[in-house]
């Protein structure tokens, strides 16, 4: 996958990205929202081995760039029955809360619907992540379930999550609109 919009790029992760992904994943500040406040201690070698198995038909890890500089990651997984599950993480904290996530998500979702012909996109987020929920709902995602105290983070604290789904007819594409990014 290679998607461009203005100065934003989404591209397939390669084995050359494994060191960067490992650095991001080890950072508890970046990983806390995903339940890993101590980070994930995964080696670059194991990440590179995993990336080698990525394919458009099964799972794809993606790198997101602003002005050709990696600032985060996205992914999608084929869940079968024309359903894709997605995730996003802007790892460069200085680029959070600037509107980039909504545009990157629009780019990916548009490609999943139009190029890869998925019929439904799903995702979940921490119930406390109100910023992400707001973005997902602006994109047209519909909340389908709240899972109270459904998992524990690394510190043993119970966490709740929200499940979302999106069909193409409800998708609001911010990558084809005039958008002001702060």
Phi, psi and omega in degrees: 000135174217109182238136179230140172212115185053238181263014182254138180226140168241126180222159176300138171289145177238172178299335177293343179270355187300319179298316180296314178300317179299318178298313179298314185293335178281346184273109181298332177297319180285322189267354185303318183297337180267005177096012182235069181295346175260006183076175177244124182269072179253132184286155176299325181296317180290326177294315179300317178299320180292318180300326180301335181268358179295146173207160179297334183276342186241299184201144179219123170271140186231149175253135176253138185231146170240124183053040177068015178250123179299129180235355181175193184220156172224170174202159168219148180231132175284114181265004183087165178055036179060034178244131175245138173255135184237163174208157179215147175212115172273110189271335175278102187302334180289347178255009175277157177062032179238003179094358182292322182302317181297322180286315177302316178298319178300316180300312181294312183298317178302316179292320179298318179287312190273321183268316184262356170065030173290150181259335181215143177238135180237158174197168173222160178211161177296138180302332180280350183273073184295326180299313180295318180301318179299315180297313181300318181290326174297326180284350178107000177297145178247130178290127181247341182194144170247128182251098185282132177046049187266352179201164179246139174280183182299338182268004180081013180272130178295138181234153176242154181225165178236131176261137180233155172221155181217131172251153186305322182293343179257357185288128174254110187269109180273357178271359176241020178241163172283113184237133175267121177256128183293000000 
